[in-house]
Amino acid sequence: MEQGYSRLLKKKQKKAIQLSKQIAFVQYIIATVISLSILLCLVWLGWQYEGTRVTVAKSSGHQVITSQQPVAGSSYLQAFPMVDGVAGASATLKGALPACRIVINLPSRTLDFYNENQLVKTYPVAIGKPATPTPIGSFTIRYKEINPWWYPPRSKKVVPSGPDNPLGYRWMEFAPLYGIHGTNEPWAIGGWVSNGCVRMAEPDVEELFEAVPKGTGVYIQYDLVRIEKNPMGEVSIGIYPDIYGLKRQPVTVLEIEHKLLEAGMPNFVDASILQGIIVQRKGQQNPLFQVHNFKVNGVLLPDPIIASQGQNFVPIWAVANFFHTDVVWDEQQQLVYSHQQVVPGFVKGQILYVTQQDVQSLFGGMWLWKEIDNCWELSAFAIGKGSSAGQQK
């Protein structure tokens, strides 16, 4: 009886093994077919890719058929969000920070005050000397005091509030024994002279004291490259000394370009100019280009106009999208085609630009400058020759 069960069990095991082999074979065939199909699709796509000669931008969704290689590794020309004020952090990081904050950059000896994520003001400061450096990291305003008394370290001496007090008349503590405060030596502002605290000119610290509540975030960073954009859109860059000897590698052009990209700013400056700024390392801001707001028929467009080397450069994709029309970009010839007109173009930061004058050749209209808004506006109601206007709705 046991032998009968044993033979029956062996037969069942044998059938199960055969069935598993058949299933594995079928799975192998299916996997092979899928792999070959994917490979053929890739070959076909590669053939199509090589055969394309121009880039066609559709106004609906900026559909793009790219030729040669996609711009900056993408088949879509994307607009970067502009970061207000100091471009020391990416847009993603900016969104993660509190709306009201203080950002101190030690090499440039600057304090930036933000409210509602907008740069309110930049103040010059003095920081800790190399022997007693200002700490780097994230802190909060823990304590605020008017007319503080000074208790010198390793001394029983106490200095009450007054003209002899090196703390000035305001104290904002962000860590034990460290604070942002005034000074009775205003000539020291801009240097590295303190025991680690951050000194401000007395009018500046009193102004900031009233503006920041207890609990405000204080972010102290160490960045030799500082990018700024003032209210009129002027973008500048400064290369500052390595005060504490923390930078192991020298500043490079690639690093500057990366910081501009993080800040949402296309680089309109030649590498040789950036290299010259690095070599000079004057410790001051150097103007690069200017960013202007851009409107068409009263509608603010997401991509700004860039002023550089005496020319205004317009993001042509944004104009084409507004008027629901197509623009053809010939990457090999560096030419833009629209409405039977041809103008030169070039790509910066994944955005296609043409000059302000050439926009009129493609779309007609008239340019208006509004200085109070730092804005160029295109009033255009006739698109090309014999075409009617389209307006954003």
C-alpha positions in Angstrom: 0.0 0.0 0.0 2.8 2.4 0.9 4.6 1.5 -2.3 1.4 2.3 -4.3 1.2 5.8 -2.7 4.9 6.3 -3.3 4.5 5.5 -7.0 1.5 7.7 -7.3 3.4 10.6 -5.6 6.4 10.1 -7.9 4.1 10.4 -11.0 2.5 13.6 -9.6 5.9 15.0 -9.0 7.1 14.1 -12.5 4.0 15.8 -14.0 4.6 18.9 -11.9 8.2 19.1 -13.0 7.2 18.8 -16.6 4.5 21.5 -16.2 7.0 23.9 -14.5 9.4 23.4 -17.4 6.7 24.2 -19.9 5.7 27.3 -18.0 9.3 28.5 -17.8 9.7 27.9 -21.5 6.6 29.9 -22.4 7.8 32.7 -20.1 11.2 32.7 -21.8 9.5 33.0 -25.2 7.3 35.9 -24.0 10.3 37.7 -22.5 12.3 37.3 -25.7 9.5 38.6 -27.8 9.0 41.7 -25.6 12.7 42.4 -25.5 13.0 42.2 -29.3 9.9 44.5 -29.7 11.4 47.1 -27.4 14.7 46.9 -29.2 13.0 47.4 -32.6 11.0 50.3 -31.2 14.3 51.9 -30.0 15.9 51.4 -33.4 12.9 52.9 -35.1 12.9 55.9 -32.7 16.6 56.4 -33.2 16.1 56.4 -37.0 13.3 58.9 -36.7 15.4 61.0 -34.4 18.3 61.2 -36.8 16.1 62.0 -39.7 14.5 65.1 -38.1 16.1 68.4 -39.2 14.1 71.1 -37.4 12.4 71.8 -34.2 8.7 72.5 -34.4 7.0 74.2 -31.4 3.3 73.8 -31.2 1.4 76.5 -29.3 -0.7 74.0 -27.5 1.5 72.7 -24.7 4.8 73.6 -26.4 5.1 70.3 -28.2 8.6 69.9 -29.6 10.1 67.6 -32.1 13.8 67.9 -31.5 16.7 67.4 -33.9 20.2 66.4 -33.3 20.3 66.4 -29.5 17.7 67.8 -27.1 18.5 71.1 -25.6 20.1 70.5 -22.2 19.0 66.9 -22.2 15.3 67.6 -22.5 12.9 67.4 -25.4 11.0 70.4 -24.0 12.2 73.9 -23.7 11.2 74.8 -20.1 11.0 78.1 -18.3 12.8 78.5 -15.0 11.1 80.4 -12.2 13.0 83.5 -11.2 14.1 83.7 -7.6 13.6 87.2 -6.1 16.6 89.0 -4.5 19.5 86.9 -3.7 19.9 83.7 -5.7 21.6 81.8 -3.0 19.2 78.9 -2.9 17.2 76.9 -5.5 13.5 77.5 -5.9 12.9 74.1 -4.2 14.9 75.1 -1.2 13.3 78.5 -1.1 9.8 76.8 -0.9 11.0 74.7 2.1 12.2 77.7 4.1 10.0 79.8 6.3 8.5 82.9 4.6 10.1 85.2 7.2 13.8 84.5 7.7 17.3 85.8 8.0 20.0 84.5 5.7 23.6 85.4 6.5 26.4 84.6 4.1 29.8 84.8 5.9 32.3 85.3 3.0 30.3 88.3 1.6 29.5 89.6 5.1 25.8 90.2 4.2 22.5 89.6 6.0 19.4 89.2 3.9 16.0 89.7 5.5 13.1 88.0 3.8 9.4 88.5 4.5 6.7 86.6 2.6 9.5 85.0 0.7 10.5 88.4 -0.8 13.8 90.0 -0.1 13.1 93.1 2.0 16.7 94.3 2.4 20.3 93.4 2.4 22.5 94.7 5.3 26.3 94.7 5.6 27.5 93.0 8.7 30.7 92.1 10.6 31.4 88.5 11.5 33.7 86.4 13.7 37.4 86.5 13.0 39.1 83.2 11.9 40.2 82.4 15.5 36.5 82.8 16.8 34.4 82.1 13.7 30.7 82.7 13.4 28.9 79.3 13.5 27.4 77.9 10.3 24.0 76.2 10.3 20.3 76.7 11.0 19.2 78.6 14.1 16.2 80.7 15.4 15.9 84.0 17.2 15.6 82.7 20.8 15.7 85.9 22.7 15.5 89.7 22.0 16.6 92.5 24.2 16.7 96.3 24.1 19.7 98.1 25.7 21.6 94.8 26.6 24.4 94.7 29.1 27.7 93.0 28.0 29.3 90.3 30.1 32.8 89.9 28.6 34.0 86.3 28.3 36.4 85.1 31.0 35.9 88.3 32.9 33.9 89.5 35.9 33.5 92.9 34.4 30.0 94.0 33.3 29.4 96.8 30.8 25.9 98.4 31.0 24.0 99.7 28.0 25.6 102.9 26.6 28.2 104.2 24.2 30.9 102.0 25.7 28.9 98.8 25.2 30.2 96.8 22.1 26.7 95.2 21.7 25.1 98.5 20.8 21.5 98.9 21.8 19.9 95.8 20.4 20.5 92.1 20.9 18.9 89.1 19.0 20.3 85.8 20.3 20.2 82.9 17.9 22.4 80.4 19.9 23.9 80.4 23.4 26.4 83.3 23.6 25.9 84.2 19.9 23.6 87.0 18.6 22.9 89.6 16.0 23.6 93.0 17.7 24.6 96.6 17.2 28.0 98.0 17.7 29.8 101.1 19.0 32.4 100.6 16.2 30.5 101.2 13.0 33.8 101.3 11.0 34.2 97.6 11.6 31.1 96.7 9.6 32.1 94.6 6.6 35.1 92.9 8.4 35.7 89.7 10.3 36.5 91.1 13.8 34.1 89.7 16.4 34.2 86.8 18.8 31.6 85.0 16.6 28.6 87.3 16.9 27.1 89.1 13.9 27.5 92.9 14.2 25.3 95.4 12.4 25.3 99.2 12.2 23.0 100.6 14.9 20.3 102.0 12.6 20.2 98.7 10.7 19.9 96.5 13.7 17.2 98.7 15.2 15.3 98.5 12.0 15.7 94.7 11.8 14.9 94.3 15.5 11.4 95.7 14.9 10.8 93.6 11.8 11.7 90.1 13.1 9.7 88.3 15.8 11.1 85.8 18.2 11.3 82.4 16.6 12.5 83.8 13.2 14.8 81.4 11.4 18.4 82.4 11.0 20.4 80.5 8.3 24.1 81.1 8.3 25.9 79.8 5.1 29.4 79.8 3.7 29.3 80.5 0.0 32.1 82.2 -1.9 29.7 82.9 -4.9 26.9 85.4 -4.3 24.3 86.1 -7.0 22.0 89.1 -6.5 19.0 90.5 -8.4 17.9 94.0 -7.4 14.4 95.4 -7.8 15.2 96.6 -11.3 16.2 93.2 -12.4 20.0 93.7 -12.5 21.7 90.4 -11.9 25.2 90.6 -10.5 27.8 88.1 -9.1 30.5 88.4 -6.5 33.4 86.1 -5.7 34.4 86.5 -2.1 37.5 85.4 -0.1 37.7 82.1 1.7 37.8 83.8 5.2 37.8 80.6 7.2 39.7 78.4 4.8 36.8 76.0 4.3 36.7 75.9 0.5 39.0 73.1 -0.6 38.4 73.6 -4.4 38.7 77.0 -6.2 35.6 78.6 -7.7 35.0 77.5 -11.3 32.9 78.8 -14.2 30.9 75.6 -14.1 30.0 76.3 -10.4 28.8 79.8 -11.3 26.7 78.5 -14.2 25.2 75.9 -11.9 24.3 78.5 -9.4 22.7 80.7 -12.0 20.7 77.6 -13.2 19.6 76.9 -9.7 18.4 80.4 -9.3 16.3 80.2 -12.5 18.6 82.5 -14.5 19.9 81.6 -17.9 23.6 82.5 -18.3 24.0 85.3 -20.9 27.7 85.8 -20.0 30.6 84.2 -21.8 32.8 81.8 -19.9 35.8 84.1 -20.4 34.1 87.0 -18.6 33.1 84.7 -15.7 36.7 83.4 -15.5 38.0 87.0 -15.4 35.7 87.7 -12.4 37.0 84.6 -10.7 40.6 85.6 -11.3 40.1 89.2 -10.1 38.2 88.1 -7.0 37.6 91.6 -5.9 35.0 90.7 -3.3 32.3 92.9 -4.8 29.3 92.4 -7.0 29.9 92.5 -10.8 26.9 93.3 -13.1 26.1 90.4 -15.5 22.8 91.2 -17.2 19.3 92.6 -16.5 16.0 90.7 -16.2 12.8 92.5 -17.3 9.2 91.5 -16.8 7.4 90.7 -20.1 3.8 91.3 -21.1 1.9 90.8 -24.3 -1.3 92.8 -24.7 -1.4 93.4 -21.0 -0.8 89.7 -20.0 2.3 88.9 -17.9 4.2 86.0 -19.5 6.2 83.5 -17.3 9.5 84.0 -19.1 11.3 87.4 -18.7 13.2 89.4 -21.3 17.0 89.4 -20.8 19.0 92.6 -21.5 22.7 91.8 -22.2 25.4 93.6 -24.1 23.1 96.3 -25.4 20.4 94.0 -26.7 17.1 92.8 -25.4 16.4 89.1 -25.9 12.9 87.8 -26.0 11.7 84.2 -25.2 10.0 83.5 -28.5 8.3 80.3 -27.4 6.3 82.4 -24.9 5.1 84.8 -27.6 4.2 81.9 -30.0 2.2 80.2 -27.2 0.3 83.5 -26.5 -0.7 83.9 -30.1 -1.5 80.1 -30.5 0.9 79.9 -33.4 3.8 77.7 -34.4 7.5 78.5 -34.5 10.1 76.4 -36.3 13.6 76.2 -34.8 16.4 75.1 -37.1 19.1 74.1 -34.7 21.8 73.5 -37.3 21.3 76.9 -39.0 20.4 78.7 -35.7 17.3 80.2 -37.4 13.7 80.7 -36.3 10.9 80.5 -38.9 7.4 81.9 -38.4 4.8 83.5 -40.7 7.2 83.2 -43.7 9.8 85.2 -41.8 13.2 84.1 -40.8 15.3 85.5 -37.9 18.4 84.4 -36.0 17.9 82.7 -32.7 19.8 81.0 -29.9 19.2 78.8 -26.8 20.1 79.8 -23.3 19.1 77.8 -20.2 16.7 75.7 -22.3 14.8 78.7 -23.6 14.9 79.9 -27.3 15.6 83.7 -27.7 15.4 86.2 -30.5 16.2 89.9 -30.3 13.4 92.4 -29.5 13.6 93.9 -33.0 13.2 90.4 -34.6 10.1 89.8 -32.6 8.5 92.7 -34.5 9.6 91.1 -37.8 7.8 87.9 -36.8 4.7 89.2 -35.1 4.5 93.0 -35.8 3.3 95.3 -33.1 4.9 97.9 -30.9 7.1 97.8 -27.8 6.3 99.9 -24.7 8.7 100.3 -21.7 7.2 100.7 -18.2 10.1 101.6 -15.9 8.0 101.6 -12.7 7.2 97.9 -13.3 10.5 97.0 -14.9 8.5 95.7 -17.8 8.5 95.5 -21.5 5.1 95.1 -23.1 4.4 94.0 -26.7 1.2 95.4 -28.2 0.6 93.3 -31.2 -2.8 92.6 -32.9 -1.6 91.6 -36.3 0.3 88.3 -36.4 2.6 88.3 -39.5 1.4 89.4 -42.8 -2.3 88.9 -43.5 -3.1 87.2 -40.1 -5.4 88.2 -37.4 -4.5 88.5 -33.8 -4.9 85.9 -31.1 -5.2 86.9 -27.5 -4.7 84.8 -24.3 -7.9 83.9 -22.6 
